[in-house]
């Protein structure tokens, strides 16, 4: 009990004392790597004591990170995984072999370095990056899969020199920081490309292809396009798996692949992962047998604890949670939602203030029943304001003071042949999953550090 209390106090200290972008927005954004470099220097430069793979992109980088972690784990590597934001518990951000760091480790780390933290005054994200690197070095991981937070060039994770850089895709998000065109955004993401380090691009686009080519030439890095290497054809899906025929375009080899990640968008992410695997193998940087790779992709959630990606929380009536929160993500989610058969469809949704709310609402179907809410963070758009904006877009529903209230109301209204989607914000999705207490054995079974 004492450990839990100390852990809660420690995490609250990090939330309340350090500026946190996911909670307060722009005020938490630091425009250079100075603090991260100071923190790493103070910790003995742990980022230099392990090999890594660095992943950026507008959407898909979390899924790609977890898939790669699952593959490396299955191949016998000791794997560190750093992702953000977390859905429920802070420790989701830092995992070793799929398991989160312990509460004791978090408490001890912050206690040991509190004076330096208060001297440097880093952002919440900067300190979590440093914590992850320290944990990976202490645990002597063979490989760390490191996901950027936002952008790339100025992202706190961009102090590593990885074996491989990956950029999943480019879309419109965080434009106040990254630029107003796809080319400008791509330029920021391309900032993770390091001299001589190969880079895999997940999805090609006419506006961004030249940006990546120029950056790779300048850095003398070999550039690979996943879409030029692999084709995917979906052959089936249910509420547990989706299956594909995957074809290597050069060798014309075809393999059967199943994944427990159910989003339609995962086809593009799997191409990216398979391309990354091939580059790592062909350059002699890793041994990842194909049979091990295919097996790992069928149990990513079990191996890594990934949640919130077209996450089926209940079968009857159907309840799905998805962290889609920008135009590209919501477009994909709404397309998949349109194929769900149900007597009535319900959507619990909420957004943060700094998103393009009108564009997001325009993507939502008018014939669904809505439950508007706001997550328990300062950045959240109040539910009443969201309801007013939604009404102007022809969306009908009530406003609720919390995610829990909205989910409770939706569940009470669900008939057995209805379906409910929870989406619009990572924070709404996380609070909903926590409220429903749906873990299926995937969240935090044990701790390693």
Secondary structure as GFF3:
##gff-version 3
##sequence-region A 1 449
A	DSSP	alpha_helix	2	17	.	.	.	ID=ss1
A	DSSP	alpha_helix	21	24	.	.	.	ID=ss2
A	DSSP	three_ten_helix	26	28	.	.	.	ID=ss3
A	DSSP	alpha_helix	34	42	.	.	.	ID=ss4
A	DSSP	three_ten_helix	46	48	.	.	.	ID=ss5
A	DSSP	beta_strand	52	56	.	.	.	ID=ss6
A	DSSP	alpha_helix	61	74	.	.	.	ID=ss7
A	DSSP	beta_strand	79	82	.	.	.	ID=ss8
A	DSSP	three_ten_helix	90	93	.	.	.	ID=ss9
A	DSSP	beta_strand	94	96	.	.	.	ID=ss10
A	DSSP	beta_strand	99	100	.	.	.	ID=ss11
A	DSSP	alpha_helix	103	120	.	.	.	ID=ss12
A	DSSP	alpha_helix	124	138	.	.	.	ID=ss13
A	DSSP	beta_strand	143	147	.	.	.	ID=ss14
A	DSSP	beta_strand	164	167	.	.	.	ID=ss15
A	DSSP	alpha_helix	175	178	.	.	.	ID=ss16
A	DSSP	alpha_helix	182	189	.	.	.	ID=ss17
A	DSSP	three_ten_helix	190	192	.	.	.	ID=ss18
A	DSSP	beta_strand	198	201	.	.	.	ID=ss19
A	DSSP	alpha_helix	206	218	.	.	.	ID=ss20
A	DSSP	beta_strand	223	225	.	.	.	ID=ss21
A	DSSP	three_ten_helix	226	228	.	.	.	ID=ss22
A	DSSP	beta_strand	230	237	.	.	.	ID=ss23
A	DSSP	beta_strand	242	248	.	.	.	ID=ss24
A	DSSP	beta_strand	254	259	.	.	.	ID=ss25
A	DSSP	alpha_helix	266	282	.	.	.	ID=ss26
A	DSSP	alpha_helix	290	297	.	.	.	ID=ss27
A	DSSP	alpha_helix	300	304	.	.	.	ID=ss28
A	DSSP	beta_strand	311	314	.	.	.	ID=ss29
A	DSSP	beta_strand	318	321	.	.	.	ID=ss30
A	DSSP	alpha_helix	327	338	.	.	.	ID=ss31
A	DSSP	beta_strand	345	349	.	.	.	ID=ss32
A	DSSP	alpha_helix	357	362	.	.	.	ID=ss33
A	DSSP	beta_strand	369	372	.	.	.	ID=ss34
A	DSSP	alpha_helix	383	392	.	.	.	ID=ss35
A	DSSP	beta_strand	397	399	.	.	.	ID=ss36
A	DSSP	alpha_helix	403	413	.	.	.	ID=ss37
A	DSSP	beta_strand	419	423	.	.	.	ID=ss38
A	DSSP	alpha_helix	426	436	.	.	.	ID=ss39
###
